[in-house]
């Protein structure tokens, strides 16, 4: 997610606006880049890498990520060997 665009460093070139694949960045009335749609940012780093002034900082984990839960647990079924084609197609 885009975390910060430094107004003091931004030169208003518009490269970030042109190259953002989801149009999350716009130029304000003063010609400076701003984060118009922060929720649309997919953290691709294109804006940060292409900004000639180094005014954009992208942080991949700005918000706390939800916990990861394991998927459903399955028990092995005895007697079913899927490698045995005859038993599988019987």
PDB file as gemmi writes it, atoms N, CA and C in Angstrom:
CRYST1    1.000    1.000    1.000  90.00  90.00  90.00 P 1                      
ATOM      1  N   UNK A   1       0.845  -1.171   0.000  1.00  0.00           N  
ATOM      2  CA  UNK A   1       0.000   0.000   0.000  1.00  0.00           C  
ATOM      3  C   UNK A   1       0.894   1.238   0.000  1.00  0.00           C  
ATOM      4  N   UNK A   2       0.499   2.258  -0.763  1.00  0.00           N  
ATOM      5  CA  UNK A   2       1.252   3.504  -0.775  1.00  0.00           C  
ATOM      6  C   UNK A   2       1.143   4.123   0.608  1.00  0.00           C  
ATOM      7  N   UNK A   3       2.270   4.378   1.219  1.00  0.00           N  
ATOM      8  CA  UNK A   3       2.234   4.942   2.558  1.00  0.00           C  
ATOM      9  C   UNK A   3       2.442   6.445   2.554  1.00  0.00           C  
ATOM     10  N   UNK A   4       3.298   6.934   1.652  1.00  0.00           N  
ATOM     11  CA  UNK A   4       3.632   8.346   1.744  1.00  0.00           C  
ATOM     12  C   UNK A   4       4.119   8.881   0.405  1.00  0.00           C  
ATOM     13  N   UNK A   5       3.652  10.075   0.043  1.00  0.00           N  
ATOM     14  CA  UNK A   5       4.210  10.833  -1.070  1.00  0.00           C  
ATOM     15  C   UNK A   5       4.693  12.146  -0.479  1.00  0.00           C  
ATOM     16  N   UNK A   6       5.984  12.405  -0.574  1.00  0.00           N  
ATOM     17  CA  UNK A   6       6.604  13.590   0.010  1.00  0.00           C  
ATOM     18  C   UNK A   6       6.395  14.791  -0.908  1.00  0.00           C  
ATOM     19  N   UNK A   7       5.553  15.740  -0.477  1.00  0.00           N  
ATOM     20  CA  UNK A   7       5.280  16.945  -1.273  1.00  0.00           C  
ATOM     21  C   UNK A   7       6.544  17.752  -1.551  1.00  0.00           C  
ATOM     22  N   UNK A   8       7.445  17.774  -0.596  1.00  0.00           N  
ATOM     23  CA  UNK A   8       8.674  18.551  -0.763  1.00  0.00           C  
ATOM     24  C   UNK A   8       9.564  17.977  -1.866  1.00  0.00           C  
ATOM     25  N   UNK A   9       9.523  16.667  -2.050  1.00  0.00           N  
ATOM     26  CA  UNK A   9      10.341  16.022  -3.079  1.00  0.00           C  
ATOM     27  C   UNK A   9       9.628  15.923  -4.425  1.00  0.00           C  
ATOM     28  N   UNK A  10       8.293  15.841  -4.409  1.00  0.00           N  
ATOM     29  CA  UNK A  10       7.524  15.654  -5.643  1.00  0.00           C  
ATOM     30  C   UNK A  10       7.729  16.837  -6.589  1.00  0.00           C  
ATOM     31  N   UNK A  11       8.096  16.530  -7.831  1.00  0.00           N  
ATOM     32  CA  UNK A  11       8.307  17.569  -8.837  1.00  0.00           C  
ATOM     33  C   UNK A  11       7.105  17.713  -9.765  1.00  0.00           C  
ATOM     34  N   UNK A  12       6.074  16.895  -9.553  1.00  0.00           N  
ATOM     35  CA  UNK A  12       4.853  16.999 -10.342  1.00  0.00           C  
ATOM     36  C   UNK A  12       4.988  16.526 -11.772  1.00  0.00           C  
ATOM     37  N   UNK A  13       5.889  15.612 -12.029  1.00  0.00           N  
ATOM     38  CA  UNK A  13       6.113  15.126 -13.396  1.00  0.00           C  
ATOM     39  C   UNK A  13       4.957  14.274 -13.914  1.00  0.00           C  
ATOM     40  N   UNK A  14       4.226  13.619 -13.006  1.00  0.00           N  
ATOM     41  CA  UNK A  14       3.082  12.807 -13.395  1.00  0.00           C  
ATOM     42  C   UNK A  14       3.408  11.391 -13.826  1.00  0.00           C  
ATOM     43  N   UNK A  15       4.657  10.975 -13.712  1.00  0.00           N  
ATOM     44  CA  UNK A  15       5.034   9.613 -14.095  1.00  0.00           C  
ATOM     45  C   UNK A  15       4.243   8.600 -13.277  1.00  0.00           C  
ATOM     46  N   UNK A  16       4.119   8.836 -11.979  1.00  0.00           N  
ATOM     47  CA  UNK A  16       3.392   7.903 -11.112  1.00  0.00           C  
ATOM     48  C   UNK A  16       1.925   7.800 -11.514  1.00  0.00           C  
ATOM     49  N   UNK A  17       1.342   8.919 -11.909  1.00  0.00           N  
ATOM     50  CA  UNK A  17      -0.062   8.929 -12.331  1.00  0.00           C  
ATOM     51  C   UNK A  17      -0.229   8.128 -13.616  1.00  0.00           C  
ATOM     52  N   UNK A  18       0.685   8.323 -14.547  1.00  0.00           N  
ATOM     53  CA  UNK A  18       0.616   7.632 -15.837  1.00  0.00           C  
ATOM     54  C   UNK A  18       0.873   6.135 -15.719  1.00  0.00           C  
ATOM     55  N   UNK A  19       1.770   5.743 -14.839  1.00  0.00           N  
ATOM     56  CA  UNK A  19       2.199   4.347 -14.771  1.00  0.00           C  
ATOM     57  C   UNK A  19       1.452   3.488 -13.763  1.00  0.00           C  
ATOM     58  N   UNK A  20       0.697   4.088 -12.849  1.00  0.00           N  
ATOM     59  CA  UNK A  20      -0.044   3.291 -11.865  1.00  0.00           C  
ATOM     60  C   UNK A  20      -1.084   2.439 -12.589  1.00  0.00           C  
ATOM     61  N   UNK A  21      -1.003   1.108 -12.481  1.00  0.00           N  
ATOM     62  CA  UNK A  21      -1.936   0.254 -13.216  1.00  0.00           C  
ATOM     63  C   UNK A  21      -3.381   0.352 -12.732  1.00  0.00           C  
ATOM     64  N   UNK A  22      -3.609   0.869 -11.532  1.00  0.00           N  
ATOM     65  CA  UNK A  22      -4.972   0.963 -11.003  1.00  0.00           C  
ATOM     66  C   UNK A  22      -5.430   2.399 -10.778  1.00  0.00           C  
ATOM     67  N   UNK A  23      -4.687   3.367 -11.295  1.00  0.00           N  
ATOM     68  CA  UNK A  23      -5.050   4.790 -11.187  1.00  0.00           C  
ATOM     69  C   UNK A  23      -5.302   5.232  -9.754  1.00  0.00           C  
ATOM     70  N   UNK A  24      -4.463   4.799  -8.832  1.00  0.00           N  
ATOM     71  CA  UNK A  24      -4.622   5.158  -7.422  1.00  0.00           C  
ATOM     72  C   UNK A  24      -4.033   6.524  -7.097  1.00  0.00           C  
ATOM     73  N   UNK A  25      -3.208   7.066  -7.993  1.00  0.00           N  
ATOM     74  CA  UNK A  25      -2.520   8.335  -7.747  1.00  0.00           C  
ATOM     75  C   UNK A  25      -3.035   9.392  -8.720  1.00  0.00           C  
ATOM     76  N   UNK A  26      -3.176  10.600  -8.230  1.00  0.00           N  
ATOM     77  CA  UNK A  26      -3.609  11.743  -9.043  1.00  0.00           C  
ATOM     78  C   UNK A  26      -2.711  12.933  -8.724  1.00  0.00           C  
ATOM     79  N   UNK A  27      -2.813  13.982  -9.531  1.00  0.00           N  
ATOM     80  CA  UNK A  27      -2.138  15.244  -9.241  1.00  0.00           C  
ATOM     81  C   UNK A  27      -3.160  16.212  -8.666  1.00  0.00           C  
ATOM     82  N   UNK A  28      -2.776  16.938  -7.609  1.00  0.00           N  
ATOM     83  CA  UNK A  28      -3.687  17.923  -7.014  1.00  0.00           C  
ATOM     84  C   UNK A  28      -3.599  19.250  -7.771  1.00  0.00           C  
ATOM     85  N   UNK A  29      -4.299  20.262  -7.270  1.00  0.00           N  
ATOM     86  CA  UNK A  29      -4.341  21.567  -7.934  1.00  0.00           C  
ATOM     87  C   UNK A  29      -2.961  22.211  -8.026  1.00  0.00           C  
ATOM     88  N   UNK A  30      -2.100  21.889  -7.074  1.00  0.00           N  
ATOM     89  CA  UNK A  30      -0.742  22.444  -7.062  1.00  0.00           C  
ATOM     90  C   UNK A  30       0.210  21.656  -7.961  1.00  0.00           C  
ATOM     91  N   UNK A  31      -0.303  20.603  -8.603  1.00  0.00           N  
ATOM     92  CA  UNK A  31       0.521  19.794  -9.488  1.00  0.00           C  
ATOM     93  C   UNK A  31       1.365  18.758  -8.778  1.00  0.00           C  
ATOM     94  N   UNK A  32       1.027  18.459  -7.537  1.00  0.00           N  
ATOM     95  CA  UNK A  32       1.759  17.459  -6.756  1.00  0.00           C  
ATOM     96  C   UNK A  32       0.958  16.156  -6.707  1.00  0.00           C  
ATOM     97  N   UNK A  33       1.660  15.044  -6.696  1.00  0.00           N  
ATOM     98  CA  UNK A  33       1.001  13.736  -6.629  1.00  0.00           C  
ATOM     99  C   UNK A  33       0.405  13.521  -5.248  1.00  0.00           C  
ATOM    100  N   UNK A  34      -0.758  12.875  -5.222  1.00  0.00           N  
ATOM    101  CA  UNK A  34      -1.365  12.482  -3.953  1.00  0.00           C  
ATOM    102  C   UNK A  34      -2.063  11.143  -4.134  1.00  0.00           C  
ATOM    103  N   UNK A  35      -2.287  10.461  -3.022  1.00  0.00           N  
ATOM    104  CA  UNK A  35      -2.909   9.143  -3.042  1.00  0.00           C  
ATOM    105  C   UNK A  35      -4.421   9.336  -3.069  1.00  0.00           C  
ATOM    106  N   UNK A  36      -5.015   9.238  -4.241  1.00  0.00           N  
ATOM    107  CA  UNK A  36      -6.451   9.466  -4.383  1.00  0.00           C  
ATOM    108  C   UNK A  36      -7.263   8.256  -3.942  1.00  0.00           C  
ATOM    109  N   UNK A  37      -6.769   7.075  -4.218  1.00  0.00           N  
ATOM    110  CA  UNK A  37      -7.499   5.844  -3.903  1.00  0.00           C  
ATOM    111  C   UNK A  37      -6.558   4.836  -3.237  1.00  0.00           C  
ATOM    112  N   UNK A  38      -6.237   5.040  -1.954  1.00  0.00           N  
ATOM    113  CA  UNK A  38      -5.267   4.158  -1.291  1.00  0.00           C  
ATOM    114  C   UNK A  38      -5.693   2.693  -1.229  1.00  0.00           C  
ATOM    115  N   UNK A  39      -6.985   2.430  -1.156  1.00  0.00           N  
ATOM    116  CA  UNK A  39      -7.447   1.039  -1.090  1.00  0.00           C  
ATOM    117  C   UNK A  39      -7.271   0.303  -2.413  1.00  0.00           C  
ATOM    118  N   UNK A  40      -7.104   1.045  -3.502  1.00  0.00           N  
ATOM    119  CA  UNK A  40      -6.916   0.418  -4.807  1.00  0.00           C  
ATOM    120  C   UNK A  40      -5.467   0.007  -5.064  1.00  0.00           C  
ATOM    121  N   UNK A  41      -4.551   0.524  -4.260  1.00  0.00           N  
ATOM    122  CA  UNK A  41      -3.128   0.206  -4.448  1.00  0.00           C  
ATOM    123  C   UNK A  41      -2.902  -1.292  -4.262  1.00  0.00           C  
ATOM    124  N   UNK A  42      -2.205  -1.914  -5.233  1.00  0.00           N  
ATOM    125  CA  UNK A  42      -1.930  -3.348  -5.138  1.00  0.00           C  
ATOM    126  C   UNK A  42      -0.475  -3.624  -4.753  1.00  0.00           C  
ATOM    127  N   UNK A  43       0.221  -2.587  -4.287  1.00  0.00           N  
ATOM    128  CA  UNK A  43       1.593  -2.704  -3.796  1.00  0.00           C  
ATOM    129  C   UNK A  43       2.514  -3.311  -4.858  1.00  0.00           C  
ATOM    130  N   UNK A  44       2.448  -2.769  -6.068  1.00  0.00           N  
ATOM    131  CA  UNK A  44       3.291  -3.273  -7.158  1.00  0.00           C  
ATOM    132  C   UNK A  44       4.640  -2.556  -7.227  1.00  0.00           C  
ATOM    133  N   UNK A  45       4.783  -1.451  -6.502  1.00  0.00           N  
ATOM    134  CA  UNK A  45       6.025  -0.673  -6.420  1.00  0.00           C  
ATOM    135  C   UNK A  45       6.378   0.069  -7.703  1.00  0.00           C  
ATOM    136  N   UNK A  46       5.514   0.087  -8.700  1.00  0.00           N  
ATOM    137  CA  UNK A  46       5.819   0.775  -9.953  1.00  0.00           C  
ATOM    138  C   UNK A  46       6.050   2.259  -9.698  1.00  0.00           C  
ATOM    139  N   UNK A  47       5.172   2.890  -8.934  1.00  0.00           N  
ATOM    140  CA  UNK A  47       5.310   4.325  -8.679  1.00  0.00           C  
ATOM    141  C   UNK A  47       6.600   4.638  -7.928  1.00  0.00           C  
ATOM    142  N   UNK A  48       6.907   3.836  -6.926  1.00  0.00           N  
ATOM    143  CA  UNK A  48       8.116   4.064  -6.130  1.00  0.00           C  
ATOM    144  C   UNK A  48       9.373   3.902  -6.978  1.00  0.00           C  
ATOM    145  N   UNK A  49       9.402   2.887  -7.814  1.00  0.00           N  
ATOM    146  CA  UNK A  49      10.584   2.624  -8.638  1.00  0.00           C  
ATOM    147  C   UNK A  49      10.768   3.660  -9.736  1.00  0.00           C  
ATOM    148  N   UNK A  50       9.656   4.176 -10.287  1.00  0.00           N  
ATOM    149  CA  UNK A  50       9.757   5.092 -11.415  1.00  0.00           C  
ATOM    150  C   UNK A  50       9.801   6.563 -11.027  1.00  0.00           C  
ATOM    151  N   UNK A  51       9.518   6.897  -9.787  1.00  0.00           N  
ATOM    152  CA  UNK A  51       9.526   8.301  -9.365  1.00  0.00           C  
ATOM    153  C   UNK A  51      10.948   8.856  -9.466  1.00  0.00           C  
ATOM    154  N   UNK A  52      11.179   9.826 -10.369  1.00  0.00           N  
ATOM    155  CA  UNK A  52      12.538  10.343 -10.537  1.00  0.00           C  
ATOM    156  C   UNK A  52      13.032  11.142  -9.331  1.00  0.00           C  
ATOM    157  N   UNK A  53      12.107  11.638  -8.517  1.00  0.00           N  
ATOM    158  CA  UNK A  53      12.484  12.450  -7.353  1.00  0.00           C  
ATOM    159  C   UNK A  53      12.596  11.627  -6.073  1.00  0.00           C  
ATOM    160  N   UNK A  54      12.199  10.364  -6.115  1.00  0.00           N  
ATOM    161  CA  UNK A  54      12.224   9.531  -4.911  1.00  0.00           C  
ATOM    162  C   UNK A  54      11.234   9.997  -3.863  1.00  0.00           C  
ATOM    163  N   UNK A  55      10.100  10.512  -4.319  1.00  0.00           N  
ATOM    164  CA  UNK A  55       9.115  11.093  -3.404  1.00  0.00           C  
ATOM    165  C   UNK A  55       8.092  10.093  -2.877  1.00  0.00           C  
ATOM    166  N   UNK A  56       8.065   8.888  -3.426  1.00  0.00           N  
ATOM    167  CA  UNK A  56       7.027   7.920  -3.055  1.00  0.00           C  
ATOM    168  C   UNK A  56       7.636   6.773  -2.262  1.00  0.00           C  
ATOM    169  N   UNK A  57       6.966   6.433  -1.159  1.00  0.00           N  
ATOM    170  CA  UNK A  57       7.380   5.297  -0.339  1.00  0.00           C  
ATOM    171  C   UNK A  57       6.211   4.328  -0.247  1.00  0.00           C  
ATOM    172  N   UNK A  58       6.422   3.109  -0.687  1.00  0.00           N  
ATOM    173  CA  UNK A  58       5.401   2.065  -0.630  1.00  0.00           C  
ATOM    174  C   UNK A  58       5.777   1.111   0.493  1.00  0.00           C  
ATOM    175  N   UNK A  59       4.818   0.831   1.358  1.00  0.00           N  
ATOM    176  CA  UNK A  59       5.066  -0.097   2.464  1.00  0.00           C  
ATOM    177  C   UNK A  59       4.112  -1.271   2.295  1.00  0.00           C  
ATOM    178  N   UNK A  60       4.630  -2.491   2.129  1.00  0.00           N  
ATOM    179  CA  UNK A  60       3.754  -3.624   1.849  1.00  0.00           C  
ATOM    180  C   UNK A  60       2.842  -4.024   2.996  1.00  0.00           C  
ATOM    181  N   UNK A  61       3.196  -3.685   4.229  1.00  0.00           N  
ATOM    182  CA  UNK A  61       2.396  -4.116   5.370  1.00  0.00           C  
ATOM    183  C   UNK A  61       2.017  -2.934   6.244  1.00  0.00           C  
ATOM    184  N   UNK A  62       1.413  -1.924   5.638  1.00  0.00           N  
ATOM    185  CA  UNK A  62       1.012  -0.744   6.405  1.00  0.00           C  
ATOM    186  C   UNK A  62      -0.002  -1.117   7.473  1.00  0.00           C  
ATOM    187  N   UNK A  63      -0.916  -1.991   7.121  1.00  0.00           N  
ATOM    188  CA  UNK A  63      -1.938  -2.421   8.068  1.00  0.00           C  
ATOM    189  C   UNK A  63      -1.606  -3.829   8.547  1.00  0.00           C  
ATOM    190  N   UNK A  64      -2.054  -4.145   9.729  1.00  0.00           N  
ATOM    191  CA  UNK A  64      -1.815  -5.481  10.272  1.00  0.00           C  
ATOM    192  C   UNK A  64      -2.559  -6.513   9.432  1.00  0.00           C  
ATOM    193  N   UNK A  65      -1.861  -7.542   9.044  1.00  0.00           N  
ATOM    194  CA  UNK A  65      -2.470  -8.594   8.235  1.00  0.00           C  
ATOM    195  C   UNK A  65      -3.316  -9.510   9.109  1.00  0.00           C  
ATOM    196  N   UNK A  66      -4.406 -10.036   8.552  1.00  0.00           N  
ATOM    197  CA  UNK A  66      -5.217 -10.968   9.335  1.00  0.00           C  
ATOM    198  C   UNK A  66      -4.446 -12.255   9.583  1.00  0.00           C  
ATOM    199  N   UNK A  67      -4.760 -12.951  10.651  1.00  0.00           N  
ATOM    200  CA  UNK A  67      -4.056 -14.209  10.921  1.00  0.00           C  
ATOM    201  C   UNK A  67      -4.358 -15.244   9.846  1.00  0.00           C  
ATOM    202  N   UNK A  68      -3.414 -16.111   9.625  1.00  0.00           N  
ATOM    203  CA  UNK A  68      -3.581 -17.174   8.637  1.00  0.00           C  
ATOM    204  C   UNK A  68      -4.063 -18.421   9.365  1.00  0.00           C  
ATOM    205  N   UNK A  69      -5.173 -18.953   8.900  1.00  0.00           N  
ATOM    206  CA  UNK A  69      -5.735 -20.155   9.501  1.00  0.00           C  
ATOM    207  C   UNK A  69      -5.498 -21.332   8.565  1.00  0.00           C  
ATOM    208  N   UNK A  70      -5.173 -22.488   9.112  1.00  0.00           N  
ATOM    209  CA  UNK A  70      -4.985 -23.649   8.242  1.00  0.00           C  
ATOM    210  C   UNK A  70      -6.315 -24.048   7.608  1.00  0.00           C  
ATOM    211  N   UNK A  71      -6.227 -24.635   6.454  1.00  0.00           N  
ATOM    212  CA  UNK A  71      -7.430 -25.102   5.774  1.00  0.00           C  
ATOM    213  C   UNK A  71      -8.036 -26.289   6.495  1.00  0.00           C  
ATOM    214  N   UNK A  72      -9.091 -26.842   5.928  1.00  0.00           N  
ATOM    215  CA  UNK A  72      -9.735 -27.990   6.574  1.00  0.00           C  
ATOM    216  C   UNK A  72      -8.764 -29.157   6.700  1.00  0.00           C  
ATOM    217  N   UNK A  73      -8.894 -29.885   7.768  1.00  0.00           N  
ATOM    218  CA  UNK A  73      -8.019 -31.025   8.016  1.00  0.00           C  
ATOM    219  C   UNK A  73      -8.728 -32.304   7.566  1.00  0.00           C  
ATOM    220  N   UNK A  74      -8.028 -33.119   6.812  1.00  0.00           N  
ATOM    221  CA  UNK A  74      -8.588 -34.369   6.317  1.00  0.00           C  
ATOM    222  C   UNK A  74      -7.776 -35.535   6.859  1.00  0.00           C  
ATOM    223  N   UNK A  75      -8.467 -36.620   7.144  1.00  0.00           N  
ATOM    224  CA  UNK A  75      -7.783 -37.830   7.590  1.00  0.00           C  
ATOM    225  C   UNK A  75      -7.610 -38.764   6.404  1.00  0.00           C  
ATOM    226  N   UNK A  76      -6.499 -39.481   6.401  1.00  0.00           N  
ATOM    227  CA  UNK A  76      -6.247 -40.450   5.343  1.00  0.00           C  
ATOM    228  C   UNK A  76      -7.234 -41.604   5.466  1.00  0.00           C  
ATOM    229  N   UNK A  77      -7.685 -42.086   4.314  1.00  0.00           N  
ATOM    230  CA  UNK A  77      -8.600 -43.224   4.291  1.00  0.00           C  
ATOM    231  C   UNK A  77      -7.787 -44.461   3.946  1.00  0.00           C  
ATOM    232  N   UNK A  78      -7.779 -45.427   4.825  1.00  0.00           N  
ATOM    233  CA  UNK A  78      -6.993 -46.636   4.597  1.00  0.00           C  
ATOM    234  C   UNK A  78      -7.644 -47.499   3.527  1.00  0.00           C  
ATOM    235  N   UNK A  79      -6.803 -48.188   2.763  1.00  0.00           N  
ATOM    236  CA  UNK A  79      -7.302 -49.129   1.771  1.00  0.00           C  
ATOM    237  C   UNK A  79      -7.540 -48.505   0.411  1.00  0.00           C  
ATOM    238  N   UNK A  80      -7.420 -47.228   0.268  1.00  0.00           N  
ATOM    239  CA  UNK A  80      -7.599 -46.572  -1.028  1.00  0.00           C  
ATOM    240  C   UNK A  80      -6.253 -46.040  -1.500  1.00  0.00           C  
ATOM    241  N   UNK A  81      -5.573 -46.845  -2.284  1.00  0.00           N  
ATOM    242  CA  UNK A  81      -4.287 -46.432  -2.832  1.00  0.00           C  
ATOM    243  C   UNK A  81      -4.537 -45.981  -4.262  1.00  0.00           C  
ATOM    244  N   UNK A  82      -4.518 -44.687  -4.499  1.00  0.00           N  
ATOM    245  CA  UNK A  82      -4.832 -44.160  -5.825  1.00  0.00           C  
ATOM    246  C   UNK A  82      -3.756 -44.486  -6.852  1.00  0.00           C  
ATOM    247  N   UNK A  83      -2.629 -44.985  -6.401  1.00  0.00           N  
ATOM    248  CA  UNK A  83      -1.582 -45.386  -7.337  1.00  0.00           C  
ATOM    249  C   UNK A  83      -1.921 -46.725  -7.983  1.00  0.00           C  
ATOM    250  N   UNK A  84      -2.840 -47.488  -7.393  1.00  0.00           N  
ATOM    251  CA  UNK A  84      -3.258 -48.784  -7.923  1.00  0.00           C  
ATOM    252  C   UNK A  84      -4.427 -48.532  -8.877  1.00  0.00           C  
ATOM    253  N   UNK A  85      -4.147 -48.513 -10.196  1.00  0.00           N  
ATOM    254  CA  UNK A  85      -5.162 -48.145 -11.179  1.00  0.00           C  
ATOM    255  C   UNK A  85      -6.356 -49.093 -11.176  1.00  0.00           C  
ATOM    256  N   UNK A  86      -6.119 -50.411 -11.008  1.00  0.00           N  
ATOM    257  CA  UNK A  86      -7.232 -51.354 -11.015  1.00  0.00           C  
ATOM    258  C   UNK A  86      -8.178 -51.080  -9.847  1.00  0.00           C  
ATOM    259  N   UNK A  87      -7.627 -50.853  -8.684  1.00  0.00           N  
ATOM    260  CA  UNK A  87      -8.470 -50.591  -7.516  1.00  0.00           C  
ATOM    261  C   UNK A  87      -9.188 -49.253  -7.673  1.00  0.00           C  
ATOM    262  N   UNK A  88      -8.548 -48.296  -8.307  1.00  0.00           N  
ATOM    263  CA  UNK A  88      -9.132 -46.963  -8.459  1.00  0.00           C  
ATOM    264  C   UNK A  88     -10.299 -46.976  -9.439  1.00  0.00           C  
ATOM    265  N   UNK A  89     -10.172 -47.741 -10.523  1.00  0.00           N  
ATOM    266  CA  UNK A  89     -11.209 -47.750 -11.552  1.00  0.00           C  
ATOM    267  C   UNK A  89     -12.220 -48.877 -11.371  1.00  0.00           C  
ATOM    268  N   UNK A  90     -12.167 -49.593 -10.293  1.00  0.00           N  
ATOM    269  CA  UNK A  90     -13.089 -50.710 -10.082  1.00  0.00           C  
ATOM    270  C   UNK A  90     -14.472 -50.228  -9.703  1.00  0.00           C  
TER     271      UNK A  90                                                      
END                                                                             
